[in-house]
Amino acid sequence: MVALAATAGFAATGGAFAKDSLTMGVGLEPPHLDPTAGAAAAIDEIVYANLFEGLTRIDRNGAVQPGLAESWTISDDRLTYTFTLRDGVTFHDGASFDSSDVKFSLDRARAETSTNAQKGLFEGIASVEAPDPKTVIVTLKQPEGNFLWNMGWGDAVMVDPASAESNNTNPVGTGPFKLARWTKGDSVMLTRRDDYWGKAPALKSVTFKFIPDASAQVAALLAGDVDAMPNMGAPETLAQFEADPRFEVVVGTTEGETLLVLNQRRDLFKDPKVRRAIAHAIDKQAIVDGAMFGFGTPIGSHFAPHNPAYLDLTGVAPYDPEKAKSLLAEAGHADGLKLVMKLPPPSYARRGGEIIAAQLRAVGIETELVNVEWGQWLSDVFKGDHDFDLTIVSHTEPLDIGIYARPDYYFGYHSDAFNAVMDEIRDTADEAKRTKLYQKAQTILAEDTANVFLFQLAKTGVRAAKLDGLWENAPIQANDVTGVHWRK
């Protein structure tokens, strides 16, 4: 028993045997490993930059960097992007990477039959040409100020035609790591490849261990079973790790707008008075304090507070239970309502759901809480028949306010005014003008109560004290371990 404890401590502090390997705990197991065919953030959290790469990549600061394209030029009318690809790039199975793979990947993502969860990123592409192996010419239908950023998303990674259809279980990318083993229900192990085109990572192997239970995450860290948890499910435990010299606590920001989603396909929620009543019934700070132990920033629209274009709209629908009751009465529901809230596994959803249910009960709305696993949430809520009244989820995609313009999105929201603003943003290159337009879009969502905007999810991480290179913030949904190393 003593020997076991000593060994665990040795691993947690980055002893010699751990210098070229990493075991990272993650809260959710991905449904599969193909980032071009799934909406679950858990996919990108394992494969982005590690297994798969795009023409561009988003770095730890949220900036666009060259990826598989070493450079590019943009035409004066901002419609044509000419990419020059890197030399010597191969896929994990040895297949060469060239412009034909780019054309295949982008055409596949934008095809009518595409299963890409972010198909909207590619709808503005008019054509993709591959005049020679190192050159790709992408022509847009209209200017898109975020095009290079969009090409850095996990949904825009490059795949090989020969292996694309099996990437869900046998991912074959161009990244510095390759899949070694996926033990369902337990972990995914990656190993460093020897023939990577770029700088080799310091780590020889990385294991992502699935630990959904918050208390189990704490136990795994303390026992040395994992070296890091980039997102702790129990933020109230951070103080314990801050007092332990074996660990470092790092609190950053994410792109995760946490929402109480109102299914506007329901006739009930087509009434703006009902939507606004629910918004007034919610004490956002109480949710941050009660569910997240103070970690998180209340928001009033679908936009990250750290973005320069952010507008604080928390005052549009402040906590006001009496106003909520009044609006419900005006909408013909003075006797109250009965709703069903389907909650996915993350603690922010399960804990937040309990608090919100109590707040809604105080204004006459009885809410049945139904806990579901991610697979059921994706099938019941996000896809299929959208069988839900309410749900809580954090949207961790970067700068994703445009999802409200999608006619088939699970919110069921529609606004001609909002759609017009998003069209104008796509046609605008000037950053000052884009900022004003983004703020106009935020205001429309807030005033419409498109959803109840709760808080921006914090990134609450714990890592071994001698582990360097993990991202502090999460500008995209990723655990990029390509720059991670152990200090001696």
Buried (B, 14 or more C-beta within 10 A) or exposed (E): EEEEEEBBBBBBBBBEEBBBBBBBBBBBBBBBBBBBBBBBBBBBBBBBBBBBBBBBBBBBEBEBEBBBBBEBEBEEEBBBBBBBBBEEBBBBEEBEBBBBBBBBBBBBBBEEEBEBBBBBBBEBBEEBBBEEBBBBBBBBEEBBBBBBBBBBBBBBBBBBEEBBEEBBEBBBBBBBBBBEEBEEEBBBBBBBBEEBBBEEBBBBBBBBBBBBBBEBBBEBBBBBBBBBBBBBBBBEBBEBBEEBEBBBBBBBBBBBBBBBBBBBBBEBBEBBBBBBBBBBBBBBBBBBBBBBBEBBBBBBBBBBBBBEBBBBBBEBBEBBBEBBBBBBBEBEBEEEBEBBBBBBBBBBBBBBBBBBBEBBEEBBBEBEBBBBEBEEBBEBBBEEEBEBBBBBBBBBBBBBBBBBBBEEBBBBBBBEEBBBBBEBBBEBEEEEBBBBBBBBBBBBBBBBBBBBBBBBBBBBBBBBBBBBBBBEBBBBBBBBBBBBBBEE
